[in-house]
Amino acid sequence: MPDYPRIPYGWADFRAIRLEGRLYVDKTRFLRRLEEERYVFLIRPRRFGKSCWVSVLENYYDRTRAGEFEALFGGTDVGRRPTDDRHRDVVLRFDFSVFDDAPETLRERFETYCDTVLYYALERNRDLFPEAVRQRILSAAGVDGKLNQLFAYAGERGIPLYVLIDEYDNFANTILAHRGEASYRAFTHGGGFYRNFFATLKGGAGQRGGLERLFVTGVSPVTLDDVTSGFNIARNVSLHPDFNELLGFTEAEVLRLLRTYRDRGVFSQDVEDALAVMRAWYNGYRFAASAETDVYNTDMVLYYLNESMPNRSVPDDLIDVNVRIDYGKLRHLLVVGRQPNGNFDLLRQVIGEETVETPVQPGAVPCGRTPGAPVSRGAVQHEAPQRREALQ
């Protein structure tokens, strides 16, 4: 094995990263601040490390993983000073990136997937849920019925539940982009099953429910606006300055990585020159008007390092092809019903200017809003080169 930490390019499994000794930029200090909130939404761009952070939460709070605490968190900030809540919860982790855009089978596959998540969570915690209770929960009609049974039982017995939802908007955005507004509205509005799912979570967070904590992440606030009128308990911390550096790398962290690999003898580029290239292409995200630092795109930094080692020159292609593909998907969201859906003047400015500052609101324009209507408050700073390449 090499004598330097390998780059976990494309990896989102915190446990695997730590057990294999791969590079991990420690963000666990944010666990303490996050524990001050109970129900949280966090929106970040694609390839920014959201899934890895969800994996951190899963491994830290799941009561069945207590035996691996030192192996996974030893040497980290929270490993040196753990919180009282570590490994105390029954964790339900949902990853909604596993669905395609076939609306005719979406509900069935959604129900099947959620049933599987519930089944294995109950199996891992058999000491808390006797056989008869597990059967009663799993035999309830629909995922809403199963969750209601689970929340009621856990609430009565003081069993803390932590629900993690990764890529909450993935299949919703795909349906909106490829199948149109009518298909999208069918499950996010009125009696739509996805809206009902969030309404059920709201019920579990009630006075006698067992849903103690919730963390939801995705890439856009579009679906958030449409489902949260049935679920209005979570705090959207996406633009809160305390969480500006939760995902992505600060310049100080990038510089430390470059110097570490240089000192290990596997990075032969001039550190300051490499940093200048990365600053021009990967820097420029700021998610709160009062934040004092910009952050670099996680995937692009890891891509650059992965392509540069051991002792290779600057990558010929400075944009990861996977990021191009992901941002290419967003083009479909710019047009709804063959009509422009948003402020194209702003897009032209982002593509053509060196730096753009634009307001961003915690929510989004609801489906059907007049194109070009104002969409935001707050501020986010962009630097254009990487967006220019990604959007082309």
C-alpha atoms as a printed R data frame, in Angstrom:
    type eleno elety resid chain resno       x      y       z
1   ATOM     1    CA   MET     A     1   0.000  0.000   0.000
2   ATOM     2    CA   PRO     A     2   1.215  3.575  -0.687
3   ATOM     3    CA   ASP     A     3   2.541  5.545   2.261
4   ATOM     4    CA   TYR     A     4   0.165  8.455   1.693
5   ATOM     5    CA   PRO     A     5  -3.633  8.641   2.056
6   ATOM     6    CA   ARG     A     6  -5.281  7.744  -1.231
7   ATOM     7    CA   ILE     A     7  -7.805 10.153  -2.703
8   ATOM     8    CA   PRO     A     8 -11.411  8.963  -2.159
9   ATOM     9    CA   TYR     A     9 -12.501 10.391  -5.484
10  ATOM    10    CA   GLY     A    10 -16.152  9.478  -6.066
11  ATOM    11    CA   TRP     A    11 -16.508  7.909  -2.619
12  ATOM    12    CA   ALA     A    12 -19.392  8.852  -0.323
13  ATOM    13    CA   ASP     A    13 -19.095  6.092   2.300
14  ATOM    14    CA   PHE     A    14 -17.459  7.621   5.374
15  ATOM    15    CA   ARG     A    15 -16.955  4.209   6.981
16  ATOM    16    CA   ALA     A    16 -15.097  2.813   3.967
17  ATOM    17    CA   ILE     A    17 -12.981  5.968   3.654
18  ATOM    18    CA   ARG     A    18 -11.868  5.743   7.267
19  ATOM    19    CA   LEU     A    19 -11.328  1.991   7.423
20  ATOM    20    CA   GLU     A    20  -9.183  2.100   4.275
21  ATOM    21    CA   GLY     A    21  -7.168  5.061   5.545
22  ATOM    22    CA   ARG     A    22  -8.101  7.324   2.652
23  ATOM    23    CA   LEU     A    23  -8.052 11.106   2.761
24  ATOM    24    CA   TYR     A    24 -10.696 12.675   4.961
25  ATOM    25    CA   VAL     A    25 -10.864 16.431   5.540
26  ATOM    26    CA   ASP     A    26 -12.290 16.633   9.043
27  ATOM    27    CA   LYS     A    27 -15.659 18.391   9.242
28  ATOM    28    CA   THR     A    28 -16.866 16.671  12.401
29  ATOM    29    CA   ARG     A    29 -16.655 19.884  14.435
30  ATOM    30    CA   PHE     A    30 -19.958 20.851  12.806
31  ATOM    31    CA   LEU     A    31 -21.733 18.010  14.579
32  ATOM    32    CA   ARG     A    32 -21.864 20.079  17.762
33  ATOM    33    CA   ARG     A    33 -23.482 23.041  16.024
34  ATOM    34    CA   LEU     A    34 -25.883 20.780  14.150
35  ATOM    35    CA   GLU     A    35 -27.069 19.253  17.409
36  ATOM    36    CA   GLU     A    36 -28.451 22.669  18.331
37  ATOM    37    CA   GLU     A    37 -31.049 22.097  15.597
38  ATOM    38    CA   ARG     A    38 -33.551 19.250  15.516
39  ATOM    39    CA   TYR     A    39 -35.026 19.201  11.999
40  ATOM    40    CA   VAL     A    40 -32.762 20.527   9.260
41  ATOM    41    CA   PHE     A    41 -32.730 21.140   5.500
42  ATOM    42    CA   LEU     A    42 -29.364 21.820   3.821
43  ATOM    43    CA   ILE     A    43 -29.128 22.554   0.101
44  ATOM    44    CA   ARG     A    44 -25.781 22.467  -1.725
45  ATOM    45    CA   PRO     A    45 -24.628 22.159  -5.363
46  ATOM    46    CA   ARG     A    46 -23.916 18.789  -6.899
47  ATOM    47    CA   ARG     A    47 -20.696 16.981  -6.049
48  ATOM    48    CA   PHE     A    48 -20.172 18.991  -2.876
49  ATOM    49    CA   GLY     A    49 -19.896 16.116  -0.380
50  ATOM    50    CA   LYS     A    50 -23.511 15.940   0.779
51  ATOM    51    CA   SER     A    51 -23.763 12.147   0.689
52  ATOM    52    CA   CYS     A    52 -20.507 11.738   2.580
53  ATOM    53    CA   TRP     A    53 -21.801 14.061   5.286
54  ATOM    54    CA   VAL     A    54 -25.007 12.028   5.561
55  ATOM    55    CA   SER     A    55 -22.773  8.976   5.974
56  ATOM    56    CA   VAL     A    56 -20.899 10.760   8.784
57  ATOM    57    CA   LEU     A    57 -24.201 11.398  10.562
58  ATOM    58    CA   GLU     A    58 -25.286  7.794  10.091
59  ATOM    59    CA   ASN     A    59 -22.075  6.357  11.499
60  ATOM    60    CA   TYR     A    60 -21.930  8.792  14.418
61  ATOM    61    CA   TYR     A    61 -25.498  8.522  15.676
62  ATOM    62    CA   ASP     A    62 -26.551  4.955  14.828
63  ATOM    63    CA   ARG     A    63 -26.647  3.053  18.121
64  ATOM    64    CA   THR     A    64 -25.688 -0.205  16.409
65  ATOM    65    CA   ARG     A    65 -22.329  1.226  15.269
66  ATOM    66    CA   ALA     A    66 -20.944  2.184  18.653
67  ATOM    67    CA   GLY     A    67 -18.287 -0.530  18.483
68  ATOM    68    CA   GLU     A    68 -16.585  1.217  15.556
69  ATOM    69    CA   PHE     A    69 -16.365  4.672  17.092
70  ATOM    70    CA   GLU     A    70 -12.601  4.710  17.588
71  ATOM    71    CA   ALA     A    71 -11.898  3.155  14.196
72  ATOM    72    CA   LEU     A    72 -14.053  5.705  12.371
73  ATOM    73    CA   PHE     A    73 -13.720  8.855  14.459
74  ATOM    74    CA   GLY     A    74 -10.381  8.418  16.196
75  ATOM    75    CA   GLY     A    75  -8.199 11.475  15.594
76  ATOM    76    CA   THR     A    76 -11.080 13.645  14.414
77  ATOM    77    CA   ASP     A    77 -12.382 16.698  16.223
78  ATOM    78    CA   VAL     A    78 -15.475 14.900  17.499
79  ATOM    79    CA   GLY     A    79 -13.415 11.815  18.280
80  ATOM    80    CA   ARG     A    80 -11.376 13.867  20.729
81  ATOM    81    CA   ARG     A    81 -14.453 15.524  22.205
82  ATOM    82    CA   PRO     A    82 -17.556 13.428  21.483
83  ATOM    83    CA   THR     A    83 -21.012 14.745  22.224
84  ATOM    84    CA   ASP     A    84 -23.438 13.106  24.616
85  ATOM    85    CA   ASP     A    85 -25.696 12.076  21.727
86  ATOM    86    CA   ARG     A    86 -23.234  9.826  19.914
87  ATOM    87    CA   HIS     A    87 -24.586  6.356  19.102
88  ATOM    88    CA   ARG     A    88 -27.924  6.839  20.822
89  ATOM    89    CA   ASP     A    89 -30.407  6.826  17.916
90  ATOM    90    CA   VAL     A    90 -32.245  4.385  15.720
91  ATOM    91    CA   VAL     A    91 -31.243  5.711  12.304
92  ATOM    92    CA   LEU     A    92 -33.354  5.511   9.142
93  ATOM    93    CA   ARG     A    93 -31.331  6.550   6.107
94  ATOM    94    CA   PHE     A    94 -33.151  7.176   2.833
95  ATOM    95    CA   ASP     A    95 -31.272  7.798  -0.421
96  ATOM    96    CA   PHE     A    96 -33.666  8.988  -3.103
97  ATOM    97    CA   SER     A    97 -31.061  9.013  -5.867
98  ATOM    98    CA   VAL     A    98 -31.961  5.383  -6.602
99  ATOM    99    CA   PHE     A    99 -35.063  6.226  -8.659
100 ATOM   100    CA   ASP     A   100 -35.445  6.978 -12.352
101 ATOM   101    CA   ASP     A   101 -38.115  9.151 -13.957
102 ATOM   102    CA   ALA     A   102 -40.854  6.620 -14.760
103 ATOM   103    CA   PRO     A   103 -43.908  8.142 -13.029
104 ATOM   104    CA   GLU     A   104 -46.113  5.145 -13.746
105 ATOM   105    CA   THR     A   105 -44.011  2.913 -11.451
106 ATOM   106    CA   LEU     A   106 -42.505  5.554  -9.163
107 ATOM   107    CA   ARG     A   107 -44.903  5.143  -6.254
108 ATOM   108    CA   GLU     A   108 -44.547  1.353  -6.222
109 ATOM   109    CA   ARG     A   109 -40.751  1.542  -6.253
110 ATOM   110    CA   PHE     A   110 -40.807  4.290  -3.622
111 ATOM   111    CA   GLU     A   111 -42.925  2.141  -1.318
112 ATOM   112    CA   THR     A   112 -40.742 -0.929  -1.892
113 ATOM   113    CA   TYR     A   113 -37.557  0.998  -1.187
114 ATOM   114    CA   CYS     A   114 -38.923  2.594   1.998
115 ATOM   115    CA   ASP     A   115 -40.179 -0.812   3.178
116 ATOM   116    CA   THR     A   116 -36.647 -2.164   2.803
117 ATOM   117    CA   VAL     A   117 -35.132  0.725   4.779
118 ATOM   118    CA   LEU     A   118 -37.645  0.199   7.576
119 ATOM   119    CA   TYR     A   119 -37.179 -3.566   7.632
120 ATOM   120    CA   TYR     A   120 -33.416 -3.438   8.066
121 ATOM   121    CA   ALA     A   121 -33.568 -0.617  10.623
122 ATOM   122    CA   LEU     A   122 -35.893 -2.741  12.742
123 ATOM   123    CA   GLU     A   123 -33.714 -5.817  12.250
124 ATOM   124    CA   ARG     A   124 -30.610 -3.953  13.418
125 ATOM   125    CA   ASN     A   125 -32.479 -2.868  16.538
126 ATOM   126    CA   ARG     A   126 -34.273 -6.056  17.467
127 ATOM   127    CA   ASP     A   127 -33.528 -5.449  21.152
128 ATOM   128    CA   LEU     A   128 -35.807 -2.398  21.036
129 ATOM   129    CA   PHE     A   129 -38.523 -3.807  18.774
130 ATOM   130    CA   PRO     A   130 -39.852 -7.277  19.687
131 ATOM   131    CA   GLU     A   131 -40.973 -9.596  16.898
132 ATOM   132    CA   ALA     A   132 -44.665 -8.810  17.360
133 ATOM   133    CA   VAL     A   133 -43.970 -5.079  17.189
134 ATOM   134    CA   ARG     A   134 -41.830 -5.425  14.078
135 ATOM   135    CA   GLN     A   135 -44.568 -7.410  12.374
136 ATOM   136    CA   ARG     A   136 -47.210 -4.852  13.331
137 ATOM   137    CA   ILE     A   137 -45.123 -2.005  11.938
138 ATOM   138    CA   LEU     A   138 -44.210 -3.773   8.715
139 ATOM   139    CA   SER     A   139 -47.742 -5.035   8.042
140 ATOM   140    CA   ALA     A   140 -49.273 -1.549   8.120
141 ATOM   141    CA   ALA     A   141 -50.609 -0.255   4.806
142 ATOM   142    CA   GLY     A   142 -48.170  1.872   2.851
143 ATOM   143    CA   VAL     A   143 -45.016  3.601   3.961
144 ATOM   144    CA   ASP     A   144 -47.070  6.288   5.712
145 ATOM   145    CA   GLY     A   145 -48.839  3.657   7.809
146 ATOM   146    CA   LYS     A   146 -45.572  1.920   8.681
147 ATOM   147    CA   LEU     A   147 -43.927  5.168   9.702
148 ATOM   148    CA   ASN     A   148 -46.927  6.160  11.802
149 ATOM   149    CA   GLN     A   149 -46.759  2.837  13.651
150 ATOM   150    CA   LEU     A   150 -43.020  3.243  14.177
151 ATOM   151    CA   PHE     A   151 -43.293  6.823  15.387
152 ATOM   152    CA   ALA     A   152 -46.087  5.984  17.804
153 ATOM   153    CA   TYR     A   153 -44.258  3.012  19.333
154 ATOM   154    CA   ALA     A   154 -40.940  4.865  19.579
155 ATOM   155    CA   GLY     A   155 -42.631  7.919  21.076
156 ATOM   156    CA   GLU     A   156 -44.379  5.909  23.769
157 ATOM   157    CA   ARG     A   157 -41.149  4.198  24.816
158 ATOM   158    CA   GLY     A   158 -38.743  7.092  24.466
159 ATOM   159    CA   ILE     A   159 -36.789  5.530  21.569
160 ATOM   160    CA   PRO     A   160 -35.033  8.375  19.682
161 ATOM   161    CA   LEU     A   161 -35.295  8.168  15.894
162 ATOM   162    CA   TYR     A   162 -33.022 10.022  13.482
163 ATOM   163    CA   VAL     A   163 -34.211 10.198   9.853
164 ATOM   164    CA   LEU     A   164 -31.616 11.035   7.193
165 ATOM   165    CA   ILE     A   165 -32.755 11.841   3.657
166 ATOM   166    CA   ASP     A   166 -30.132 12.158   0.932
167 ATOM   167    CA   GLU     A   167 -30.905 13.518  -2.553
168 ATOM   168    CA   TYR     A   168 -34.441 14.337  -1.462
169 ATOM   169    CA   ASP     A   169 -35.133 16.162  -4.755
170 ATOM   170    CA   ASN     A   170 -33.384 13.842  -7.207
171 ATOM   171    CA   PHE     A   171 -36.305 12.013  -8.785
172 ATOM   172    CA   ALA     A   172 -38.583 15.036  -8.368
173 ATOM   173    CA   ASN     A   173 -36.259 17.245 -10.416
174 ATOM   174    CA   THR     A   174 -35.786 14.485 -12.984
175 ATOM   175    CA   ILE     A   175 -39.535 14.104 -13.422
176 ATOM   176    CA   LEU     A   176 -40.006 17.865 -13.708
177 ATOM   177    CA   ALA     A   177 -37.244 18.062 -16.296
178 ATOM   178    CA   HIS     A   178 -38.165 15.082 -18.459
179 ATOM   179    CA   ARG     A   179 -41.852 14.398 -17.808
180 ATOM   180    CA   GLY     A   180 -43.260 17.853 -17.292
181 ATOM   181    CA   GLU     A   181 -45.109 19.851 -14.697
182 ATOM   182    CA   ALA     A   182 -48.256 17.703 -14.616
183 ATOM   183    CA   SER     A   183 -46.349 14.547 -13.630
184 ATOM   184    CA   TYR     A   184 -44.340 16.504 -11.095
185 ATOM   185    CA   ARG     A   185 -47.389 18.019  -9.442
186 ATOM   186    CA   ALA     A   186 -49.084 14.624  -9.202
187 ATOM   187    CA   PHE     A   187 -46.883 13.508  -6.339
188 ATOM   188    CA   THR     A   188 -45.680 16.774  -4.788
189 ATOM   189    CA   HIS     A   189 -49.032 18.581  -4.447
190 ATOM   190    CA   GLY     A   190 -52.398 17.821  -2.899
191 ATOM   191    CA   GLY     A   191 -52.624 14.132  -2.053
192 ATOM   192    CA   GLY     A   192 -49.387 13.229  -3.819
193 ATOM   193    CA   PHE     A   193 -47.516 10.383  -2.148
194 ATOM   194    CA   TYR     A   194 -44.267 12.307  -1.736
195 ATOM   195    CA   ARG     A   195 -46.010 15.227  -0.108
196 ATOM   196    CA   ASN     A   196 -47.788 12.778   2.193
197 ATOM   197    CA   PHE     A   197 -44.437 11.224   3.098
198 ATOM   198    CA   PHE     A   198 -43.214 14.556   4.458
199 ATOM   199    CA   ALA     A   199 -46.523 15.180   6.194
200 ATOM   200    CA   THR     A   200 -46.049 11.833   7.963
201 ATOM   201    CA   LEU     A   201 -42.597 12.894   9.115
202 ATOM   202    CA   LYS     A   202 -44.159 16.040  10.514
203 ATOM   203    CA   GLY     A   203 -46.578 13.880  12.486
204 ATOM   204    CA   GLY     A   204 -43.681 11.827  13.845
205 ATOM   205    CA   ALA     A   205 -42.107 15.003  15.158
206 ATOM   206    CA   GLY     A   206 -45.229 15.853  17.115
207 ATOM   207    CA   GLN     A   207 -45.700 15.804  20.851
208 ATOM   208    CA   ARG     A   208 -45.888 11.999  21.161
209 ATOM   209    CA   GLY     A   209 -43.902 11.037  18.064
210 ATOM   210    CA   GLY     A   210 -40.501  9.378  18.163
211 ATOM   211    CA   LEU     A   211 -38.851 11.423  15.417
212 ATOM   212    CA   GLU     A   212 -36.244 13.257  17.448
213 ATOM   213    CA   ARG     A   213 -33.992 14.485  14.638
214 ATOM   214    CA   LEU     A   214 -34.137 14.903  10.871
215 ATOM   215    CA   PHE     A   215 -31.536 15.885   8.287
216 ATOM   216    CA   VAL     A   216 -32.559 16.412   4.653
217 ATOM   217    CA   THR     A   217 -30.215 17.390   1.841
218 ATOM   218    CA   GLY     A   218 -30.446 17.963  -1.900
219 ATOM   219    CA   VAL     A   219 -29.312 20.272  -4.686
220 ATOM   220    CA   SER     A   220 -32.219 22.657  -5.199
221 ATOM   221    CA   PRO     A   221 -35.053 24.202  -3.189
222 ATOM   222    CA   VAL     A   222 -37.683 23.608  -5.894
223 ATOM   223    CA   THR     A   223 -39.224 20.490  -4.370
224 ATOM   224    CA   LEU     A   224 -38.650 21.857  -0.860
225 ATOM   225    CA   ASP     A   225 -41.175 24.616  -1.501
226 ATOM   226    CA   ASP     A   226 -43.724 22.252  -2.977
227 ATOM   227    CA   VAL     A   227 -43.700 19.571  -0.280
228 ATOM   228    CA   THR     A   228 -43.099 21.644   2.819
229 ATOM   229    CA   SER     A   229 -46.540 23.198   3.062
230 ATOM   230    CA   GLY     A   230 -47.315 19.707   4.336
231 ATOM   231    CA   PHE     A   231 -44.119 19.729   6.372
232 ATOM   232    CA   ASN     A   232 -43.208 23.049   7.932
233 ATOM   233    CA   ILE     A   233 -41.146 22.124  10.973
234 ATOM   234    CA   ALA     A   234 -37.625 21.956   9.555
235 ATOM   235    CA   ARG     A   235 -35.166 24.816   9.551
236 ATOM   236    CA   ASN     A   236 -33.451 25.553   6.262
237 ATOM   237    CA   VAL     A   237 -29.840 26.310   7.263
238 ATOM   238    CA   SER     A   238 -28.521 26.463   3.695
239 ATOM   239    CA   LEU     A   239 -27.746 30.189   3.931
240 ATOM   240    CA   HIS     A   240 -26.752 30.278   7.590
241 ATOM   241    CA   PRO     A   241 -23.178 31.508   8.089
242 ATOM   242    CA   ASP     A   242 -22.486 28.841  10.741
243 ATOM   243    CA   PHE     A   243 -22.756 26.169   8.042
244 ATOM   244    CA   ASN     A   244 -20.973 27.952   5.191
245 ATOM   245    CA   GLU     A   245 -17.900 25.684   5.505
246 ATOM   246    CA   LEU     A   246 -19.696 22.447   6.416
247 ATOM   247    CA   LEU     A   247 -19.305 21.133   2.875
248 ATOM   248    CA   GLY     A   248 -16.607 22.024   0.389
249 ATOM   249    CA   PHE     A   249 -12.999 22.941   1.218
250 ATOM   250    CA   THR     A   250 -11.681 26.279   2.402
251 ATOM   251    CA   GLU     A   251  -8.543 27.615   0.750
252 ATOM   252    CA   ALA     A   252  -6.600 26.880   3.925
253 ATOM   253    CA   GLU     A   253  -7.719 23.247   3.720
254 ATOM   254    CA   VAL     A   254  -6.772 23.000   0.042
255 ATOM   255    CA   LEU     A   255  -3.364 24.505   0.728
256 ATOM   256    CA   ARG     A   256  -2.799 22.052   3.565
257 ATOM   257    CA   LEU     A   257  -3.641 19.151   1.249
258 ATOM   258    CA   LEU     A   258  -1.213 20.331  -1.427
259 ATOM   259    CA   ARG     A   259   1.589 20.764   1.087
260 ATOM   260    CA   THR     A   260   0.903 17.409   2.721
261 ATOM   261    CA   TYR     A   261   1.152 15.501  -0.532
262 ATOM   262    CA   ARG     A   262   4.202 17.525  -1.583
263 ATOM   263    CA   ASP     A   263   5.909 16.627   1.693
264 ATOM   264    CA   ARG     A   264   5.003 12.964   1.129
265 ATOM   265    CA   GLY     A   265   6.860 13.140  -2.176
266 ATOM   266    CA   VAL     A   266   3.879 12.410  -4.425
267 ATOM   267    CA   PHE     A   267   2.899 15.917  -5.531
268 ATOM   268    CA   SER     A   268   5.595 17.520  -7.666
269 ATOM   269    CA   GLN     A   269   3.763 20.618  -8.923
270 ATOM   270    CA   ASP     A   270   4.643 23.968  -7.401
271 ATOM   271    CA   VAL     A   271   2.138 24.368  -4.564
272 ATOM   272    CA   GLU     A   272   1.450 28.064  -5.127
273 ATOM   273    CA   ASP     A   273   1.027 27.584  -8.879
274 ATOM   274    CA   ALA     A   274  -1.338 24.657  -8.335
275 ATOM   275    CA   LEU     A   275  -3.313 26.649  -5.805
276 ATOM   276    CA   ALA     A   276  -3.633 29.527  -8.273
277 ATOM   277    CA   VAL     A   277  -5.081 27.174 -10.888
278 ATOM   278    CA   MET     A   278  -7.495 25.627  -8.410
279 ATOM   279    CA   ARG     A   279  -8.492 29.051  -7.106
280 ATOM   280    CA   ALA     A   280  -9.397 30.190 -10.614
281 ATOM   281    CA   TRP     A   281 -11.383 27.073 -11.478
282 ATOM   282    CA   TYR     A   282 -12.832 25.636  -8.270
283 ATOM   283    CA   ASN     A   283 -13.212 28.508  -5.803
284 ATOM   284    CA   GLY     A   284 -15.927 31.118  -5.402
285 ATOM   285    CA   TYR     A   285 -18.824 29.558  -3.511
286 ATOM   286    CA   ARG     A   286 -20.176 31.495  -0.564
287 ATOM   287    CA   PHE     A   287 -23.479 30.500   0.985
288 ATOM   288    CA   ALA     A   288 -24.105 33.356   3.395
289 ATOM   289    CA   ALA     A   289 -23.820 37.093   2.913
290 ATOM   290    CA   SER     A   290 -21.999 37.469   6.236
291 ATOM   291    CA   ALA     A   291 -19.614 34.540   5.705
292 ATOM   292    CA   GLU     A   292 -15.961 35.530   5.571
293 ATOM   293    CA   THR     A   293 -14.612 32.663   3.453
294 ATOM   294    CA   ASP     A   294 -15.268 31.124   0.064
295 ATOM   295    CA   VAL     A   295 -15.208 27.369  -0.376
296 ATOM   296    CA   TYR     A   296 -13.937 25.125  -3.147
297 ATOM   297    CA   ASN     A   297 -16.012 22.445  -4.844
298 ATOM   298    CA   THR     A   298 -15.194 19.153  -3.103
299 ATOM   299    CA   ASP     A   299 -15.338 16.900  -6.142
300 ATOM   300    CA   MET     A   300 -13.194 19.165  -8.303
301 ATOM   301    CA   VAL     A   301 -10.466 19.457  -5.681
302 ATOM   302    CA   LEU     A   302 -10.347 15.671  -5.241
303 ATOM   303    CA   TYR     A   303 -10.412 15.226  -9.012
304 ATOM   304    CA   TYR     A   304  -7.433 17.562  -9.434
305 ATOM   305    CA   LEU     A   305  -5.444 15.758  -6.734
306 ATOM   306    CA   ASN     A   306  -6.358 12.333  -8.074
307 ATOM   307    CA   GLU     A   307  -5.229 13.295 -11.574
308 ATOM   308    CA   SER     A   308  -2.006 14.895 -10.268
309 ATOM   309    CA   MET     A   309  -0.627 11.979  -8.256
310 ATOM   310    CA   PRO     A   310   1.749 10.436  -8.071
311 ATOM   311    CA   ASN     A   311   3.896 13.281  -9.398
312 ATOM   312    CA   ARG     A   312   1.971 14.139 -12.546
313 ATOM   313    CA   SER     A   313   1.526 17.536 -14.146
314 ATOM   314    CA   VAL     A   314  -1.559 19.731 -14.109
315 ATOM   315    CA   PRO     A   315  -4.510 17.774 -15.564
316 ATOM   316    CA   ASP     A   316  -5.174 18.519 -19.229
317 ATOM   317    CA   ASP     A   317  -8.884 18.775 -18.497
318 ATOM   318    CA   LEU     A   318  -9.539 20.885 -15.417
319 ATOM   319    CA   ILE     A   319 -13.251 20.051 -15.218
320 ATOM   320    CA   ASP     A   320 -14.310 16.619 -14.060
321 ATOM   321    CA   VAL     A   321 -16.462 15.054 -16.782
322 ATOM   322    CA   ASN     A   322 -18.904 13.808 -14.116
323 ATOM   323    CA   VAL     A   323 -19.536 17.376 -12.996
324 ATOM   324    CA   ARG     A   324 -20.181 18.402 -16.586
325 ATOM   325    CA   ILE     A   325 -22.755 15.643 -16.901
326 ATOM   326    CA   ASP     A   326 -24.448 16.654 -13.655
327 ATOM   327    CA   TYR     A   327 -24.654 20.315 -14.574
328 ATOM   328    CA   GLY     A   328 -25.833 19.340 -18.024
329 ATOM   329    CA   LYS     A   329 -28.891 17.796 -16.399
330 ATOM   330    CA   LEU     A   330 -29.748 21.181 -14.921
331 ATOM   331    CA   ARG     A   331 -30.268 22.592 -18.415
332 ATOM   332    CA   HIS     A   332 -33.562 20.751 -18.543
333 ATOM   333    CA   LEU     A   333 -34.775 22.707 -15.525
334 ATOM   334    CA   LEU     A   334 -34.190 25.992 -17.349
335 ATOM   335    CA   VAL     A   335 -37.102 25.290 -19.675
336 ATOM   336    CA   VAL     A   336 -40.537 24.111 -18.602
337 ATOM   337    CA   GLY     A   337 -43.202 23.505 -21.232
338 ATOM   338    CA   ARG     A   338 -40.819 24.903 -23.884
339 ATOM   339    CA   GLN     A   339 -40.836 28.270 -22.132
340 ATOM   340    CA   PRO     A   340 -37.886 29.856 -20.334
341 ATOM   341    CA   ASN     A   341 -38.011 29.103 -16.618
342 ATOM   342    CA   GLY     A   342 -35.936 31.720 -14.853
343 ATOM   343    CA   ASN     A   343 -33.677 34.702 -15.305
344 ATOM   344    CA   PHE     A   344 -31.592 34.100 -18.416
345 ATOM   345    CA   ASP     A   345 -29.969 37.523 -18.122
346 ATOM   346    CA   LEU     A   346 -28.389 36.312 -14.885
347 ATOM   347    CA   LEU     A   347 -27.174 33.110 -16.556
348 ATOM   348    CA   ARG     A   348 -25.532 35.113 -19.316
349 ATOM   349    CA   GLN     A   349 -23.828 37.240 -16.692
350 ATOM   350    CA   VAL     A   350 -22.570 34.183 -14.788
351 ATOM   351    CA   ILE     A   351 -21.168 32.701 -17.987
352 ATOM   352    CA   GLY     A   352 -19.639 35.884 -19.303
353 ATOM   353    CA   GLU     A   353 -18.357 37.806 -16.292
354 ATOM   354    CA   GLU     A   354 -15.450 37.159 -13.980
355 ATOM   355    CA   THR     A   355 -17.461 37.545 -10.775
356 ATOM   356    CA   VAL     A   356 -21.181 37.647 -10.147
357 ATOM   357    CA   GLU     A   357 -22.991 38.367  -6.931
358 ATOM   358    CA   THR     A   358 -26.638 37.371  -6.984
359 ATOM   359    CA   PRO     A   359 -29.403 37.199  -4.396
360 ATOM   360    CA   VAL     A   360 -30.563 33.781  -3.278
361 ATOM   361    CA   GLN     A   361 -33.665 33.039  -1.244
362 ATOM   362    CA   PRO     A   362 -34.133 30.102   1.104
363 ATOM   363    CA   GLY     A   363 -36.996 28.840  -1.034
364 ATOM   364    CA   ALA     A   364 -37.650 28.728  -4.754
365 ATOM   365    CA   VAL     A   365 -40.105 29.899  -7.357
366 ATOM   366    CA   PRO     A   366 -43.122 27.588  -7.060
367 ATOM   367    CA   CYS     A   367 -43.995 25.596 -10.148
368 ATOM   368    CA   GLY     A   368 -46.077 27.802 -12.428
369 ATOM   369    CA   ARG     A   369 -44.627 31.174 -11.317
370 ATOM   370    CA   THR     A   370 -44.193 33.650 -14.133
371 ATOM   371    CA   PRO     A   371 -40.729 33.190 -15.705
372 ATOM   372    CA   GLY     A   372 -38.338 35.934 -14.768
373 ATOM   373    CA   ALA     A   373 -40.091 36.851 -11.526
374 ATOM   374    CA   PRO     A   374 -37.813 37.764  -8.595
375 ATOM   375    CA   VAL     A   375 -36.678 34.645  -6.800
376 ATOM   376    CA   SER     A   376 -34.527 35.551  -3.859
377 ATOM   377    CA   ARG     A   377 -33.040 37.444  -0.965
378 ATOM   378    CA   GLY     A   378 -29.644 37.050   0.680
379 ATOM   379    CA   ALA     A   379 -26.416 36.766  -1.285
380 ATOM   380    CA   VAL     A   380 -24.075 34.225  -2.775
381 ATOM   381    CA   GLN     A   381 -20.828 35.003  -4.574
382 ATOM   382    CA   HIS     A   382 -19.833 33.094  -7.704
383 ATOM   383    CA   GLU     A   383 -16.629 33.193  -9.685
384 ATOM   384    CA   ALA     A   384 -17.318 32.297 -13.235
385 ATOM   385    CA   PRO     A   385 -14.667 30.050 -14.864
386 ATOM   386    CA   GLN     A   386 -15.821 26.661 -13.619
387 ATOM   387    CA   ARG     A   387 -19.499 27.508 -14.138
388 ATOM   388    CA   ARG     A   388 -18.691 28.749 -17.637
389 ATOM   389    CA   GLU     A   389 -17.119 25.435 -18.555
390 ATOM   390    CA   ALA     A   390 -19.750 23.343 -16.782
391 ATOM   391    CA   LEU     A   391 -22.686 25.090 -18.401
392 ATOM   392    CA   GLN     A   392 -21.339 24.962 -21.946
